[in-house]
Amino acid sequence: MVLETLGTKIVKALQSLTNQVVVDETALEAALKEVARALLEADVNVKQVSELRQRVKNRVRLAELPPGTNRRRLIHKTVFEELCRMLDPGIPPYRPQRGQSNVIMFVGLQGNGKTTSCVKVAYFYKRKGYRTGLVCADTFRAGAFDQLRQNATRARVPFYGRYGETDAVKVASEGVERFRREGFEVILVDTSGRHKQEAALFAEMEQLDRALTPDHVIFVMDGSIGQAAYDQARAFQQRVRVGSVILTKMDGHARGGGALSAVAATHSPIVFLGTGEHLDDLEEFQVQSFVGRLLG
Ligand code: GDP
């Protein structure tokens, strides 16, 4: 994962402190400059980087520390905590209620891994013992239903869709209704994506949101898209109530910036990371362990 490069650079920046005889304001400033550079190179938004730098400086008041304080350790700990803070919007991740029908709608741009993630999440909940069903409301992309059908069959998860149906709201409502009637607990709705943030995509997404009143909306985003992440995530959040985020392709060229930007733009927690094309290439996201892994 290219993400590790970011970790290595931050660790190196902090290690530079070890080579200093005295850890004073100048040394701290130099180390934070390097940390900031590493974050910017990883496509983290400029505003977020300068906020992190300022917050660390405000918290580590070198002049006021009692003698004997391990300054290096304090700086390291503060950078760790501030990185965690950037990735944690302070909202507990959504958990479906057992014994009820929980409708979860997936949104995102085409090619970002929405259908793949939808099936992975279905498989995840199925293994947790929830009665889980998948609804294909992607009536835009030819082959979307076949893709979902094949993957759902592989995951042994029941699915609903209709060949040739062009009305996404109709097919989604039918599928949700049917799974509800049959007492399914987790009903996942895969909606259509487009290549760009088009008006038609957002209009359809809003119609689905109104018709299904989902309990939760998951925004799926390619974790390797870099600086575009913030605006893309924001555009979705402004149109539907995004409740959590899945970052895909974290096994590829993701550099970390996507994760930080998605949280900042949606004020929603990341719940899963997609780490490959297979059914179980899905990791539950844990802020502390993600940052811990980053910093080694
Ligand atoms: P959608 O258009 O958003 O529904 O995207 P798809 O689910 O069809 O995924 C687009 C491509 O990305 C497919 O070739 C998937 O196999 C691939 N893909 C999805 N998630 C991941 C992931 O986490 N890692 C990798 N390496 N590939 C992924």
Residues whose N, C-alpha, C, O or C-beta is under 5 A from the ligand:
A	BS01	GDP	L109 Q110 G111 N112 G113 K114 T115 T116 S117 G193 T248 K249 M250 D251 G274 T275 G276 E277 D281
